[in-house]
Amino acid sequence: MTWTYYWATGGHGAQPLYEQYKFGNCQIGCGPVAWAILFGWADRQAAAGNSYWSPRWGIYRQDGGTGANDVAPLGMTKGIRKVIEELHTDVSTFCIAGSGATFPWDMPQAQNYLNPRTGTRVSCHWNSIGIHESRLRRYARDSIRDRGTPAIIGTGWLSHYPVAYGYAWQKRTVRKCFIFCWNETVYDRWFYVNQGWGGSGNGWVSASTWFSGEVYP
């Protein structure tokens, strides 16, 4: 049994540590925070000279607006709050019992943030009733493995959207017996996620998801 690991470019140190906060009578929402993390990561990669992302400077602009180019910070600032609040409106986040919830079919509207700033595009895939699917895991896995780019996943129907930036898997053989015995191949799969809680709670979660949101230069 040997684990295979894949990481988005920059690993842990490249992850923006943005977080939710009170916005009106409700939390701002994990959906807009996840998009802000993903966009902030891509903007920093462009600034750092990542050849895949370098053409896409301008994802983050001065003070979170649409003016002069700037580099997205790793931590929370007034500019990042402005970005998150713009995304909150774009993806129609709404309040449920004090938490900000976002329907998966509204998540693609994060493109509205990008349009006046850059040619970067988003792509989203989901199961409309929250059923976890292998194809959705593969979208997020392929983004990390093949493009070195994190992806948003869904861990609980309308519950949470963290950003996955690591992927690990192993194959093992399990011996099973009932009347007769046989060998069965089992796969273990995990995502390492940025929870969008300012760095708190980041870690491995089961690589099972009902949503995948990707960003492309």
WOQUISUL-V32102 format. One record per residue. N is the residue number from 1. RES is the residue in one small letter. PSI is psi in degrees with one decimal (none if undefined). OMEGA is omega in whole degrees, 0 to 359 (NA if undefined). D_FIRST is the distance of its C-alpha to the first C-alpha in Angstrom with 2 decimals. Layout:
n->[N N]
res->[RES RES]
psi->[PSI PSI]
omega->[OMEGA OMEGA]
d_first->[D_FIRST D_FIRST]
This chain:
n->[1 2 3 4 5 6 7 8 9 10 11 12 13 14 15 16 17 18 19 20 21 22 23 24 25 26 27 28 29 30 31 32 33 34 35 36 37 38 39 40 41 42 43 44 45 46 47 48 49 50 51 52 53 54 55 56 57 58 59 60 61 62 63 64 65 66 67 68 69 70 71 72 73 74 75 76 77 78 79 80 81 82 83 84 85 86 87 88 89 90 91 92 93 94 95 96 97 98 99 100 101 102 103 104 105 106 107 108 109 110 111 112 113 114 115 116 117 118 119 120 121 122 123 124 125 126 127 128 129 130 131 132 133 134 135 136 137 138 139 140 141 142 143 144 145 146 147 148 149 150 151 152 153 154 155 156 157 158 159 160 161 162 163 164 165 166 167 168 169 170 171 172 173 174 175 176 177 178 179 180 181 182 183 184 185 186 187 188 189 190 191 192 193 194 195 196 197 198 199 200 201 202 203 204 205 206 207 208 209 210 211 212 213 214 215 216 217]
res->[m t w t y y w a t g g h g a q p l y e q y k f g n c q i g c g p v a w a i l f g w a d r q a a a g n s y w s p r w g i y r q d g g t g a n d v a p l g m t k g i r k v i e e l h t d v s t f c i a g s g a t f p w d m p q a q n y l n p r t g t r v s c h w n s i g i h e s r l r r y a r d s i r d r g t p a i i g t g w l s h y p v a y g y a w q k r t v r k c f i f c w n e t v y d r w f y v n q g w g g s g n g w v s a s t w f s g e v y p]
psi->[116.0 125.7 140.4 132.5 143.9 142.3 143.3 153.8 130.8 -15.8 -143.3 -43.2 -18.0 -3.5 122.6 135.5 64.1 162.4 164.4 159.6 166.7 130.7 103.1 -127.4 14.6 162.0 148.6 -28.5 138.4 -26.4 -56.5 -33.0 -40.9 -43.6 -40.1 -40.9 -47.2 -43.2 -40.0 -41.0 -48.4 -41.0 -41.3 -33.9 -40.3 -42.7 -30.2 -5.9 13.4 117.1 -30.0 -35.0 -11.6 -30.8 -11.0 40.1 158.3 1.8 -43.0 133.0 168.2 128.1 22.8 8.7 -147.7 18.3 -128.6 148.3 148.1 171.5 127.7 132.7 161.4 -28.5 176.7 134.3 173.2 -36.8 -41.6 -37.6 -39.6 -41.2 -48.9 -40.5 -35.7 -43.5 -35.9 -43.9 -43.9 -42.8 10.6 44.5 137.5 169.4 131.1 112.3 41.2 -3.9 148.2 121.3 148.8 125.8 143.7 -33.9 -9.8 -16.5 -34.5 -17.2 -3.1 -18.9 -28.1 -30.5 -40.6 -35.5 -44.2 2.4 -31.3 166.7 2.5 146.6 154.5 156.4 131.3 147.3 142.8 166.7 122.8 -15.9 16.8 16.7 131.9 133.8 145.3 -37.3 -34.2 -38.6 -41.6 -36.1 -48.4 -43.2 -46.2 -34.1 -44.2 -49.2 -45.5 -25.7 -1.9 27.1 129.4 167.0 150.9 137.1 170.7 122.6 73.9 126.8 117.5 26.0 -52.9 141.4 93.5 171.4 117.9 127.1 4.9 151.4 135.4 143.5 155.2 153.7 133.7 157.2 128.0 130.7 123.3 146.5 131.9 104.3 -54.6 171.8 152.3 162.8 139.2 134.9 128.2 139.5 134.8 130.5 135.6 147.4 143.6 126.0 149.0 112.2 -15.0 29.2 35.1 22.2 -19.7 137.3 0.5 139.8 -167.4 136.2 158.2 135.6 61.2 124.5 152.7 2.5 145.9 127.8 123.3 161.1 138.8 140.2 none]
omega->[180 178 173 184 172 181 170 182 178 177 185 187 182 185 172 183 178 184 176 177 181 180 190 180 189 171 186 176 181 179 178 178 179 178 179 177 182 179 178 177 182 180 180 176 178 181 183 178 173 187 180 185 188 179 190 171 177 176 172 179 189 178 178 182 181 183 185 178 176 177 181 178 176 182 181 175 175 179 179 175 178 177 182 181 175 179 176 178 183 186 173 177 182 188 171 176 176 179 178 181 180 176 181 181 174 182 179 181 170 176 181 175 186 191 180 187 193 175 179 180 177 176 183 178 184 169 191 178 171 177 180 183 179 182 181 173 183 176 181 178 183 178 179 187 189 184 181 187 178 177 175 175 178 181 182 185 183 183 184 174 172 178 179 178 173 179 179 177 172 175 179 180 180 177 180 181 170 190 172 185 178 176 180 178 182 177 172 184 182 169 169 190 165 188 185 179 179 181 179 175 179 180 183 173 178 181 178 187 176 182 169 177 183 177 184 179 NA]
d_first->[0.00 3.80 6.72 9.83 13.13 16.66 19.86 23.46 25.83 26.81 23.98 25.24 28.54 29.67 29.56 33.05 33.38 35.79 36.46 38.53 42.04 45.04 46.87 49.99 49.26 45.56 42.36 42.12 38.97 35.28 35.79 38.25 36.37 33.15 35.19 36.88 33.59 32.40 35.84 36.12 32.81 34.02 37.43 36.10 33.99 37.21 39.10 36.52 36.82 33.57 34.78 33.29 35.13 38.12 40.56 40.06 41.84 43.94 41.42 42.55 46.23 48.53 48.65 46.48 49.31 49.97 51.88 50.94 47.40 45.41 41.86 40.01 39.58 36.33 38.10 40.54 44.04 47.03 46.03 42.56 44.21 46.49 43.58 41.85 45.19 45.87 42.48 43.22 46.30 44.69 41.98 44.44 42.60 44.47 44.69 43.33 44.07 44.02 40.82 40.77 39.24 38.82 38.59 35.93 38.68 40.46 37.57 38.39 41.76 40.19 41.33 44.80 43.92 42.81 45.70 48.44 46.23 43.91 42.72 39.20 38.19 35.97 34.18 33.13 31.53 31.46 31.86 35.37 34.78 31.53 29.11 25.57 24.70 21.77 24.27 25.06 21.51 21.40 24.70 23.47 20.12 22.11 24.60 22.14 20.09 23.08 25.98 24.71 26.70 26.00 26.79 28.27 26.51 28.01 26.67 29.32 32.30 34.91 33.19 31.31 30.48 28.16 27.18 23.52 22.83 19.08 16.22 12.45 9.97 6.49 6.44 5.71 8.56 11.14 14.19 17.42 20.95 24.37 27.13 24.65 20.86 18.41 14.75 13.87 11.32 10.67 10.24 10.30 12.81 14.98 18.11 19.60 23.29 26.72 28.51 31.96 33.06 33.99 30.57 30.33 27.34 25.20 21.47 18.45 19.43 17.98 18.07 20.73 24.19 27.63 28.79 28.00 30.56 30.34 32.78 33.80 36.18]
